[in-house]
Amino acid sequence: MAEVRSVTVQLASLLRHPEDLDKIPFLKSEITRKKIAVDGQLKVGLREQLEVTQSGITSIGDGQRAVNQIKEEMMKIDKLCAEAQNMIRDFPNINLVSQVHRNFVQVENMKSNIESFEDRLNDIENLLREDDQDLENQPNILKIHYGLTQLRDIRDDALDQIRRAADTSLEATLHNYFTRLDDVVEWFDDHVGTASMNLIPLVQADNKGMVVRLALIIEEEEKSDKKVRAMQDAQREYKDLASRFKSINSGPKQLRGYKEKFIKAIEFYAQAQFENSAQSFLEEPDKLEKILRWYFNDLFVVKAGMISLMPKKWKIFKTYTDIYHSLMHDWLIKRIDDPELSPPHMLSIIDWSEKYYAKMSKLGWNQADLQPEVLDGREAELVSEYRQLIVKSVDEWMDRMFTADRIAFSDRMPDSLVNDEHGYFRTKTLGDMWRMLKEQTLVAGNSGRADVAEGVLDAMFVTFKSRQGMWRKMVDDEAARYKMPSADHEGLQILQDWLVAVANDQIACIDDNEDAGQSGFLTRFQRDFEALVSPKYVRSASMEVENLRDGFVDAGTHCITTFVSLIFAIDFRSTISEIFTAKWYTEYGMKRMTTTFEDYVGDYSSVLHHSLRDIFVEELADELLVRYLCCVRNKGVKFRRTDSFTEKFKDDVLTAFDFFQKFPDFPIIKQKWRVVDFLVRMLEADKAGVVAVYEAFKREYWDLQMSWVESVLRSRDDYDRSMLGNVKAKASAAYVERGPETIMSKVK
């Protein structure tokens, strides 16, 4: 189930949008190609494994036969020895004398060795001191090794004899006696370790003598360990029989592991190099090839200058390559598994894989010879992760900036707004946002893969739309607080400044002026990314850009609409409630409202984008008209035949026109206000003529709402149910062709 979920997640990341379905043939061919490659590797691996297994089975069989033969021969020898004792007269006495003589010789040798042990150890210490002064050459290292080997054998023989003796009380004394030897061996091991850690520099310095001396020591120790293992195996399998043979019981008794330490020293040397490279890579990810140049230089040194200095059976070049390749694999995998890995570092590693194998090929290694794969075959996964890293970075940046904007907006921070070069209000984060998006787009483009750039752009488009939606919601939530009847109006002006700034931001994103050679943020962004993606994606991205352009316009208009709604909800709350009531005839409500409009337009004209000024005025006109028409529902409204309401309507309209005629869109505004004429006609028509007026009204404004018509009719002093019934009957019988929405769609 876990594998199924993993595959599902990968498919979801690859096919995030409907346009991604076009990528299915490419993905299918890519997956098929990888499957063929994997199947080929599996076949090769299976064949090699079968060959190794068959060879192993054959070797086991040969070894078993050899062991059985040795066992049979040793049993024959044992039998001959037993029979020989009966063939020679006085054999027991001869054998006893021989044993006494051998024991005497062994005791005499052991005594001599013990007596000279300290002097010989002092000589070795002197040689080590001399080599301390010349660690690059260590001229005495072979002599030291030979002397130490003898002393270690003496110690092992002495301890072995005391352990086999009936009285072991002197074992602790012997251990104390040989303590200095352990210190000298450790000293010698430091010299060997130093030489092993500096093999590459020694070869580069053409110090062949030192390299050969070290190789001789390691080879001799390797032979010694091989003998110890053979002795241990023989004693474990044929303990009684092996104990009779002196050759088996003499010589070294413990594994010293110099060959393993030698290999470990090579690994430590390379590991130190990788650790030094880690910091450099962290600081300059684009220079990974230069940072790891030492890697290939070392292998070249081994191939060109070390092979002839080492035993052939060691296959020193392959040994070095296996160690270095394994460390390279681990080093890269550690980097890519780091959750803090940045996109530039990820891209550098992705590009490195191909370069790495090309360089190794020059050294004579095929990719199949280098196992495991340097990136575990995760190149496709890494490309996806690289894309996700950029997307994550974009999301984090956008979240941080929007969080800062939300806090500043909610707390009404005036210092969070600035004036641009034209004097318009703007937020501080808009320029930073587009700069960041450009940088991340270039990072995606630097991958050299169109699919990476396209995936990042898809995520950016989603982020844009989300940001537009969040601004709309935040504006609505903040405005709603002030529209409540009991709301505190403190901070209202700063909110209005913010609404203007946010609206200006939206227009700045799409503010193109070809005559002035000016391009908005969105156009420049589109120009930057089109060079990084496929022609097919450019076509689909153009649609996304147009949708974003419309979204910016809608978001900016929404801010202006909200601004206007606050004016009516707060400044005109009492004025609107008096229209068409008895006070309306004696008050100058329309004049007060247009005077307020004039104040707002005067205050904000210099800080509001020029393209939004006309929208601001048009929204004021539309909202005023809608609110004016809806006032027929005000409490106490009743139009009487004897009242001069027609003249009052005319006065209100002329007062409104007197303000709006100063603006370029006045003809459009004047055309919309024609609906007031229909309202007056519905109010002044006699009962029989109401249906005809409604029919003409409906023909001009197809989206005329019956609920509003009913409110108008009910406001007449001569209203009766038959009047409304006749209008509804006409509405159900008449067919009106639908068209674009009119102002009456807003009058409910």
C-alpha positions in Angstrom: 0.0 0.0 0.0 2.9 2.4 0.8 4.3 1.8 -2.7 0.9 2.5 -4.3 0.6 5.7 -2.3 4.1 6.8 -3.3 3.3 6.2 -7.0 0.0 8.1 -6.6 1.8 11.1 -5.1 4.4 11.1 -7.8 1.7 11.0 -10.5 -0.2 13.8 -8.8 2.9 16.0 -8.8 3.5 15.3 -12.5 -0.1 15.7 -13.6 -1.2 18.7 -11.6 -3.1 20.5 -14.4 -5.2 19.5 -17.4 -2.4 20.7 -19.7 -0.1 18.1 -18.2 -2.1 15.3 -19.9 -0.2 16.3 -23.0 3.0 15.1 -21.3 1.7 11.5 -20.9 3.3 10.2 -24.1 6.7 11.8 -23.1 6.4 10.4 -19.6 5.4 7.0 -20.9 8.4 6.9 -23.3 10.7 8.1 -20.5 9.5 5.5 -18.1 9.7 2.8 -20.8 13.3 3.8 -21.5 14.2 3.7 -17.8 12.5 0.3 -17.5 14.5 -1.1 -20.4 17.7 0.2 -18.8 16.8 -1.2 -15.4 15.8 -4.6 -16.9 19.1 -4.7 -18.7 21.0 -3.9 -15.5 19.0 -6.6 -13.7 19.9 -9.2 -16.4 23.5 -8.3 -16.3 23.5 -8.4 -12.5 21.6 -11.7 -12.4 24.1 -13.3 -14.9 27.0 -12.0 -12.8 25.4 -13.3 -9.6 24.8 -16.7 -11.1 28.4 -16.9 -12.3 29.6 -15.9 -8.8 27.3 -18.3 -7.2 28.4 -21.2 -9.5 32.0 -20.3 -9.0 31.5 -20.2 -5.2 29.8 -23.6 -5.3 32.7 -25.0 -7.3 35.2 -23.5 -4.9 33.4 -24.9 -1.9 33.4 -28.4 -3.5 37.1 -28.1 -4.3 37.9 -26.9 -0.8 35.9 -29.7 0.8 37.8 -32.3 -1.3 41.1 -30.7 -0.4 40.2 -30.8 3.3 39.2 -34.4 3.2 42.5 -35.3 1.4 44.5 -33.4 4.1 42.5 -35.1 6.8 43.2 -38.5 5.3 46.9 -37.8 4.8 47.3 -36.5 8.4 45.5 -39.7 9.7 48.0 -41.8 7.6 50.9 -39.8 9.1 49.5 -40.3 12.6 49.2 -44.0 11.9 52.7 -44.3 10.6 54.1 -42.5 13.7 52.3 -44.9 16.0 53.5 -47.9 14.0 57.1 -46.5 13.9 57.3 -46.5 17.7 57.0 -50.3 17.6 59.5 -50.8 14.8 62.4 -49.0 16.6 64.0 -50.6 19.6 64.2 -48.3 22.7 62.0 -45.8 20.8 60.4 -44.5 24.1 63.8 -43.7 25.5 65.0 -42.0 22.3 61.8 -40.0 22.1 62.1 -38.9 25.7 65.7 -37.7 25.2 64.7 -35.9 22.0 61.9 -34.1 23.8 64.2 -33.1 26.6 66.7 -31.7 24.1 64.0 -29.8 22.3 62.7 -28.3 25.5 66.2 -27.3 26.6 66.8 -25.6 23.2 63.4 -23.8 23.5 64.2 -22.7 27.1 67.6 -21.5 26.1 66.2 -19.5 23.1 63.4 -18.0 25.2 65.9 -17.0 28.0 68.1 -15.4 25.4 65.2 -13.6 23.8 63.9 -12.3 27.1 67.3 -11.1 28.2 67.8 -9.2 25.0 64.2 -8.0 24.7 64.8 -4.6 26.4 67.9 -3.8 24.4 66.3 -4.6 21.1 63.2 -2.6 22.0 65.5 0.4 22.9 67.1 0.1 19.5 63.7 0.2 17.7 62.7 3.3 19.7 65.9 5.0 18.6 65.0 4.2 15.0 61.5 5.5 15.5 62.9 8.8 16.8 65.1 9.1 13.8 62.1 8.5 11.5 60.1 11.1 13.5 62.5 13.7 12.1 61.8 12.5 8.5 58.2 11.3 8.2 58.1 11.8 4.5 60.8 9.2 3.9 61.0 7.1 7.1 64.3 5.3 6.0 64.2 2.9 9.0 60.6 1.7 8.6 61.5 -1.7 7.2 64.1 -2.4 9.9 61.7 -1.3 12.5 59.0 -3.5 11.2 61.3 -6.5 11.1 62.5 -5.9 14.6 59.0 -5.4 16.0 57.7 -8.5 14.2 60.4 -10.6 16.0 59.6 -9.0 19.4 55.9 -9.6 18.9 56.5 -13.2 18.0 58.6 -13.6 21.2 55.8 -12.1 23.3 53.1 -14.3 21.7 55.2 -17.4 22.1 55.9 -16.6 25.8 52.3 -15.9 26.6 51.2 -19.0 24.7 53.6 -21.2 26.6 52.5 -19.8 30.0 48.9 -20.3 29.1 49.5 -24.0 28.2 51.5 -24.6 31.3 49.9 -26.0 34.5 50.9 -23.0 36.5 49.7 -19.6 35.0 50.6 -17.5 38.0 53.4 -15.7 36.0 51.1 -14.6 33.2 50.4 -11.2 34.8 54.2 -10.7 35.3 54.8 -11.4 31.6 52.0 -8.9 30.6 53.7 -6.2 32.7 57.1 -7.0 31.2 55.8 -6.6 27.6 53.8 -3.4 28.3 56.4 -1.2 26.6 56.2 -3.2 23.5 52.5 -2.1 23.0 53.5 1.5 23.3 56.3 1.1 20.7 53.9 -0.8 18.4 51.4 2.0 18.7 54.2 4.4 17.8 55.1 2.4 14.8 51.4 2.1 13.7 51.2 5.9 13.8 54.1 6.1 11.3 52.4 3.5 9.1 49.1 5.4 9.3 50.8 8.6 8.5 52.4 7.1 5.4 49.1 5.4 4.4 47.2 8.7 4.8 49.7 10.5 2.5 50.0 7.9 -0.3 48.7 10.3 -2.9 51.1 13.2 -1.9 54.0 10.7 -1.7 53.3 9.5 -5.3 52.9 13.1 -6.5 56.2 14.0 -4.8 57.8 11.0 -6.7 58.7 9.4 -3.3 58.5 5.9 -4.8 60.9 4.4 -2.2 58.6 5.3 0.7 55.5 3.9 -1.1 57.3 0.6 -1.9 58.5 0.2 1.7 55.0 0.8 3.0 53.6 -1.7 0.4 56.2 -4.4 1.5 55.2 -4.0 5.2 51.4 -4.2 4.4 51.9 -7.2 2.1 54.0 -9.0 4.8 51.4 -8.3 7.4 48.7 -9.5 5.0 50.6 -12.8 4.6 51.0 -13.1 8.4 47.3 -12.6 9.0 46.5 -15.2 6.4 48.6 -17.7 8.2 47.0 -16.8 11.5 43.5 -17.4 10.0 44.7 -20.7 8.6 46.1 -21.7 12.0 42.9 -20.7 13.8 40.8 -22.6 11.3 43.0 -25.7 11.7 42.9 -25.5 15.5 39.2 -25.1 15.4 38.5 -28.0 13.1 41.3 -30.4 14.2 42.3 -29.3 17.7 43.9 -32.5 18.9 45.7 -33.3 15.7 47.0 -29.7 15.2 48.4 -29.5 18.7 51.0 -32.2 17.9 52.7 -30.1 15.2 55.2 -27.5 16.3 55.0 -25.5 13.0 51.3 -24.9 13.6 51.9 -23.7 17.2 54.8 -21.3 16.4 54.8 -17.9 14.8 52.2 -15.1 15.2 49.1 -15.9 17.2 46.9 -12.8 16.6 45.4 -10.9 13.6 47.1 -7.5 13.3 44.8 -6.2 10.5 47.4 -3.9 8.8 45.8 -4.4 5.4 42.4 -3.4 6.7 43.9 -0.3 8.5 45.7 0.5 5.2 42.3 0.5 3.3 40.8 2.5 6.2 43.5 5.1 5.9 42.8 5.6 2.2 39.1 6.1 3.1 40.0 8.6 5.8 42.2 10.6 3.5 39.4 10.8 0.9 36.8 11.5 3.6 38.8 14.5 4.8 38.9 15.8 1.3 35.1 15.5 1.0 34.6 17.3 4.3 36.7 20.2 3.1 34.7 20.3 -0.1 31.4 20.4 1.8 31.9 24.0 3.0 33.1 25.2 -0.4 30.0 23.6 -2.0 27.8 25.3 0.5 29.2 28.7 -0.4 29.6 28.2 -4.2 27.2 25.5 -5.4 27.8 26.5 -9.1 31.5 25.5 -8.8 31.0 21.9 -7.8 33.2 20.6 -10.7 36.1 22.8 -9.6 35.5 21.9 -5.9 35.8 18.2 -6.7 38.7 18.4 -9.1 40.9 16.8 -6.5 38.8 13.6 -6.7 39.8 12.8 -10.3 43.4 14.1 -9.8 43.8 11.5 -7.0 42.5 8.7 -9.1 44.7 9.7 -12.0 47.7 9.7 -9.7 46.9 6.2 -8.6 46.5 5.0 -12.2 49.6 6.7 -13.5 52.0 6.4 -10.6 50.9 3.9 -8.0 49.9 0.7 -9.8 53.5 -0.3 -10.5 54.5 0.3 -6.8 51.9 -2.0 -5.3 51.4 -5.8 -5.5 49.3 -6.7 -8.6 46.9 -8.8 -6.6 45.8 -5.7 -4.7 44.4 -4.1 -7.8 45.1 -0.8 -6.2 43.4 1.3 -8.8 40.2 -0.6 -8.5 40.5 -0.4 -4.7 40.9 3.3 -4.8 38.1 3.7 -7.3 35.7 1.6 -5.2 36.5 3.6 -2.1 36.3 7.0 -3.7 33.1 6.1 -5.7 31.4 4.9 -2.5 32.3 8.1 -0.7 31.2 10.2 -3.6 27.8 8.4 -3.6 27.4 8.9 0.2 28.5 12.5 0.1 26.0 13.4 -2.7 23.1 11.4 -1.2 23.7 13.2 2.2 23.4 16.5 0.4 20.2 15.7 -1.5 18.6 14.2 1.6 19.2 17.4 3.5 15.8 19.1 4.0 17.6 22.5 4.0 19.1 21.9 0.6 18.6 25.0 -1.6 17.5 24.9 -5.3 21.0 26.0 -6.6 22.7 23.2 -4.7 20.1 20.6 -5.9 20.6 21.7 -9.5 24.4 21.5 -9.2 24.1 17.9 -8.0 21.6 17.0 -10.8 24.0 18.3 -13.4 27.0 16.6 -11.7 25.9 13.0 -12.4 26.4 13.2 -16.1 29.7 15.1 -15.8 30.9 12.6 -13.2 30.4 9.5 -15.3 32.0 11.3 -18.3 35.2 12.0 -16.2 35.3 8.5 -14.9 35.0 7.2 -18.4 38.2 9.1 -19.3 39.9 7.2 -16.4 38.8 3.9 -18.0 35.7 3.1 -16.0 32.3 2.3 -17.5 29.2 3.4 -15.6 28.2 -0.3 -15.1 31.6 -0.8 -13.2 30.7 1.9 -10.7 28.2 0.6 -8.1 26.1 1.8 -6.6 24.9 4.5 -9.0 26.2 7.8 -7.9 22.7 9.2 -7.3 21.0 5.9 -6.8 19.1 6.4 -10.1 17.2 9.3 -8.5 17.8 11.8 -11.2 14.2 12.1 -12.3 13.1 12.2 -8.7 15.7 14.9 -8.0 14.4 17.0 -10.9 10.9 16.8 -9.4 12.4 17.7 -6.0 14.3 20.5 -7.5 11.1 21.9 -8.9 9.4 21.4 -5.6 12.2 23.2 -3.8 11.7 26.3 -6.0 7.9 26.1 -5.5 8.4 25.7 -1.8 10.7 28.7 -1.7 8.2 30.8 -3.7 5.4 29.7 -1.4 7.4 30.6 1.7 8.4 34.0 0.3 4.8 34.8 -0.7 3.5 33.6 2.7 6.0 35.8 4.6 5.2 38.9 2.5 1.4 38.4 2.7 1.7 37.8 6.5 3.6 41.1 6.8 1.0 42.8 4.6 -1.9 41.3 6.6 -0.4 42.5 9.9 0.3 46.0 8.5 -3.2 46.1 7.0 -5.0 44.9 10.1 -3.0 47.1 12.4 -3.4 50.1 10.0 0.3 50.8 9.8 0.7 54.0 7.8 4.4 53.6 7.4 3.8 50.4 5.4 2.6 52.5 2.5 4.8 54.5 0.2 4.4 56.9 -2.8 5.8 55.8 -6.1 7.5 58.0 -8.7 4.1 59.3 -9.8 3.0 60.0 -6.2 0.5 57.1 -6.1 0.0 55.1 -2.9 1.7 51.7 -3.0 2.5 48.9 -0.6 6.2 48.2 0.2 6.2 44.5 -0.7 5.0 44.6 -4.3 8.4 45.3 -5.9 10.0 42.7 -3.6 7.5 40.1 -4.7 8.1 40.5 -8.4 11.9 40.6 -7.8 11.7 37.3 -6.0 9.5 35.7 -8.7 12.0 36.8 -11.4 14.9 35.3 -9.4 13.1 32.0 -8.8 12.1 31.8 -12.5 15.7 32.3 -13.5 16.7 29.6 -11.0 14.2 27.2 -12.6 15.5 28.2 -16.1 19.1 27.5 -15.1 18.2 23.9 -14.8 18.1 23.7 -18.5 14.9 21.7 -18.3 11.7 23.2 -19.7 9.6 20.9 -17.5 11.1 22.3 -14.4 10.5 25.9 -15.4 6.9 25.0 -16.5 6.1 23.3 -13.2 7.4 26.3 -11.3 5.4 28.7 -13.4 2.2 26.6 -12.9 2.7 26.9 -9.2 3.3 30.7 -9.5 0.1 31.1 -11.4 -1.8 29.3 -8.7 0.0 31.5 -6.1 -1.0 34.7 -7.9 -4.7 33.7 -8.0 -4.6 32.7 -4.3 -3.0 36.0 -3.4 -5.7 37.9 -5.3 -8.4 36.0 -3.5 -6.8 36.5 -0.1 -6.6 40.3 -0.7 -10.3 40.4 -1.7 -11.3 38.4 1.5 -9.1 40.5 3.7 -10.5 43.7 2.3 -14.1 42.4 2.7 -13.4 41.3 6.3 -11.9 44.7 7.4 -14.6 46.7 5.6 -17.4 44.6 7.2 -16.2 45.8 10.7 -16.9 49.4 9.8 -20.3 48.8 8.1 -21.9 47.6 11.4 -24.2 50.2 12.9 -22.3 50.3 16.2 -18.8 50.2 14.7 -16.0 52.5 15.9 -14.8 54.5 12.9 -11.2 55.0 14.3 -8.7 54.1 11.6 -11.2 54.5 8.8 -9.1 56.9 6.8 -6.0 54.7 7.0 -8.1 51.8 5.8 -9.2 53.9 2.8 -5.6 54.8 2.1 -4.8 51.1 2.2 -7.6 50.3 -0.2 -6.2 52.9 -2.6 -2.7 51.4 -2.3 -3.8 47.8 -2.8 -5.8 48.9 -5.9 -2.8 50.8 -7.2 -0.7 47.6 -6.7 -3.0 45.6 -8.8 -2.9 48.1 -11.7 0.9 48.5 -11.4 1.1 44.7 -12.2 -0.5 45.3 -15.6 0.3 48.9 -16.3 1.7 48.7 -19.9 2.3 51.9 -21.8 3.7 51.2 -25.3 4.0 54.8 -26.2 6.1 55.6 -23.2 8.0 52.3 -23.5 6.8 51.2 -20.1 5.8 47.6 -19.2 4.0 46.4 -16.2 5.3 43.7 -13.8 3.3 41.0 -15.4 4.4 41.8 -19.0 8.1 41.8 -17.9 7.5 38.5 -16.0 6.0 37.0 -19.2 8.9 38.2 -21.3 11.4 36.6 -18.9 9.8 33.2 -18.7 8.9 32.7 -22.4 12.5 32.1 -23.3 12.7 29.2 -20.7 9.7 27.1 -21.7 8.5 25.2 -24.8 6.5 27.0 -27.5 3.5 24.8 -26.6 3.6 26.0 -23.0 3.9 29.6 -24.2 0.5 29.4 -25.8 -1.2 27.9 -22.7 0.7 30.3 -20.4 -0.6 33.3 -22.4 -4.1 32.3 -21.4 -3.0 32.1 -17.8 -1.4 35.5 -18.1 -4.6 37.0 -19.5 -6.6 35.4 -16.7 -4.2 37.0 -14.2 -4.5 40.3 -16.0 -8.3 40.1 -15.6 -7.8 39.0 -12.0 -5.6 42.1 -11.2 -8.2 44.4 -12.7 -11.0 42.7 -10.7 -9.0 42.9 -7.5 -8.2 46.6 -8.0 -11.8 47.3 -8.9 -13.0 45.4 -5.9 -10.9 47.6 -3.6 -12.4 50.8 -5.2 -15.9 49.3 -4.9 -15.3 48.6 -1.3 -14.0 52.1 -0.8 -17.3 53.5 -2.3 -19.4 51.1 -0.2 -17.8 52.4 3.0 -18.6 56.0 2.0 -22.3 55.1 1.7 -22.3 52.9 4.8 -20.7 55.5 7.0 -20.9 59.0 5.5 -24.4 58.7 4.0 -26.1 56.3 6.5 -28.6 58.9 7.7 -28.9 60.7 4.4 -29.9 57.6 2.4 -32.5 56.7 5.0 -34.3 60.1 4.5 -34.6 60.0 0.7 -38.2 59.8 -0.6 -39.5 60.3 2.9 -41.2 63.6 4.0 -37.8 65.2 4.8 -36.6 64.6 1.3 -38.8 67.3 -0.1 -37.3 70.0 2.2 -33.7 68.7 2.6 -30.8 68.8 0.1 -29.5 65.2 0.6 -28.2 64.8 -3.0 -26.2 68.0 -2.7 -24.6 66.8 0.6 -23.6 63.5 -1.0 -22.1 65.1 -4.2 -20.2 67.6 -2.0 -18.8 64.6 -0.1 -17.9 63.0 -3.4 -16.1 66.1 -4.4 -14.0 66.0 -1.2 -13.0 62.4 -1.6 -12.1 62.8 -5.3 -10.1 65.9 -4.5 -8.3 64.1 -1.6 -7.4 60.9 -3.5 -7.0 62.0 -7.2 -3.3 62.6 -6.7 -2.6 59.3 -5.0 -4.9 57.1 -7.0 -3.7 55.6 -10.3 -5.1 57.6 -13.2 -6.8 54.6 -14.7 -8.6 54.0 -11.4 -9.9 57.6 -11.1 -12.6 57.0 -13.8 -13.5 53.7 -12.2 -13.8 55.5 -8.8 -16.1 58.1 -10.3 -18.1 55.5 -12.2 -18.5 53.4 -9.0 -19.6 56.4 -7.1 -22.3 57.1 -9.8 -23.5 53.5 -10.0 -23.6 53.1 -6.2 -25.4 56.4 -5.8 -27.9 55.4 -8.5 -28.5 52.0 -7.0 -28.9 53.3 -3.5 -31.2 56.1 -4.7 -33.5 53.6 -6.5 -33.6 51.3 -3.5 -34.7 54.1 -1.3 -38.3 53.4 -2.4 -38.2 50.8 0.4 -37.3 53.4 3.1 -39.7 53.5 6.0 -42.5 56.0 5.5 -42.1 56.4 1.7 -45.4 57.3 0.0 -45.7 59.2 -3.2 -48.9 61.2 -3.3 -50.5 62.6 -6.5 -50.7 66.0 -4.8 -46.9 66.1 -4.0 -44.4 67.7 -6.3 -42.1 64.7 -6.3 -41.5 65.0 -10.0 -39.7 68.3 -9.6 -37.7 66.9 -6.6 -36.5 64.0 -8.8 -35.5 66.4 -11.5 -33.6 68.5 -8.9 -31.7 65.4 -7.6 -30.7 64.3 -11.1 -29.5 67.7 -12.1 -27.5 68.0 -8.8 -25.9 64.7 -9.5 -25.2 65.6 -13.1 -23.7 68.9 -12.0 -21.0 66.9 -10.2 -20.4 64.0 -12.7 -20.3 66.2 -15.8 -16.8 67.2 -14.9 -15.5 63.7 -15.7 -14.8 62.0 -19.1 -17.3 59.2 -18.5 -20.3 61.5 -17.9 -22.1 60.4 -21.1 -22.1 56.8 -19.8 -23.2 57.9 -16.4 -26.0 60.0 -17.9 -27.2 57.1 -19.9 -27.4 54.9 -16.8 -29.4 57.5 -14.9 -32.2 57.4 -17.5 -33.7 54.7 -15.2 -34.8 57.5 -12.9 -37.1 58.7 -15.7 -38.8 55.3 -15.8 -39.1 55.4 -12.0 -40.9 58.8 -12.2 -43.1 57.5 -15.0 -44.1 54.5 -13.0 -45.0 56.8 -10.1 -46.9 59.4 -12.0 -48.8 57.2 -14.5 -52.4 56.5 -13.8 -53.4 53.0 -12.9 -54.3 52.0 -16.4 -51.0 53.2 -17.8 -48.7 51.5 -15.2 -48.6 48.3 -17.2 -47.5 50.1 -20.4 -44.8 51.9 -18.5 -43.6 48.6 -17.0 -43.6 47.0 -20.5 -41.4 49.8 -21.9 -39.1 49.7 -18.8 -38.7 45.9 -19.1 -37.9 46.2 -22.8 -35.1 48.7 -22.1 -33.8 46.8 -19.0 -34.3 43.1 -19.4 -32.9 42.4 -15.9 -35.5 44.6 -14.1 -36.3 42.9 -10.9 -40.0 42.3 -10.0 -39.3 42.7 -6.3 -38.2 46.3 -6.9 -41.1 47.0 -9.2 -43.4 45.8 -6.5 -41.8 48.1 -3.9 -42.2 51.1 -6.4 -45.9 50.3 -6.9 -46.5 49.9 -3.2 -45.0 53.4 -2.6 -47.8 55.0 -4.6 -50.6 56.4 -2.6 -53.2 54.8 -4.9 -51.7 51.3 -4.8 -54.0 48.3 -4.9 -53.5 44.6 -5.5 -55.0 44.7 -8.9 -52.3 47.1 -10.1 -49.5 44.7 -9.0 -51.5 41.7 -10.4 -51.8 43.3 -13.9 -48.0 44.1 -13.9 -47.1 40.5 -12.9 -49.5 39.1 -15.6 -47.8 41.3 -18.2 -44.4 40.2 -16.9 -45.3 36.5 -17.3 -46.8 36.9 -20.7 -44.1 39.2 -22.3 -40.9 37.8 -23.8 -37.8 40.0 -23.4 -34.5 39.1 -25.1 -31.6 38.9 -22.7 -28.5 41.0 -23.2 -25.6 42.4 -21.2 -26.3 43.2 -17.6 -27.6 46.7 -17.0 -27.6 48.8 -13.9 -31.0 47.3 -12.9 -29.3 44.0 -12.2 -27.9 45.6 -9.0 -31.3 46.9 -7.9 -32.9 44.1 -6.1 
